[in-house]
Every structure is written in C-alpha cells, then in structure tokens.
C-alpha cells in the first residue's frame, strides 16, 4: 500500500483533522508543532517513508511544503 501523504502524517502526529495539514501548516499555525513535536514528526517521516534524515534536513522542515521537498529529495514517494 502507498505511504500516507505528508499532510496526513502531519495531521496524525499533531492531532489535526486529516484535511487540516495544508502545505502552509507549520509551527506558526499548529500549536503542538514545538521542538518535541518536530522531533516526533522527523522520526515518523523516517519510519513511514523509509528515509534517513540528517540534522540539516530536520532543520529545513518548516512546514508541510518543505517536508514534501525534503522527502522527494530523499527519494520518498507517496
């Protein structure tokens, strides 16, 4: 089966409704997207998409759009 879409993963990690994870969703718009939430998101990304993310990758994730870009750069598909 296909991995979940990045929007769905963000919604799951942060307890949002499935349609609340838009490209612009990030720490500015999501109350629970704090440093611990960010770490949880990165760990989930690695597990769900089978990628290894560097510290630089993790720091470059500022919203769903950048999350998609980094996943795509690592060869992830959804």
Secondary structure, DSSP 8 states (H G I E B T S, - for coil): -----HHHHHHHHHT--GGG--TT-BTTT-TT-SHHHHHHHHHHHHHHHT----HHHHHH--BHHHHHHHHHHTT---
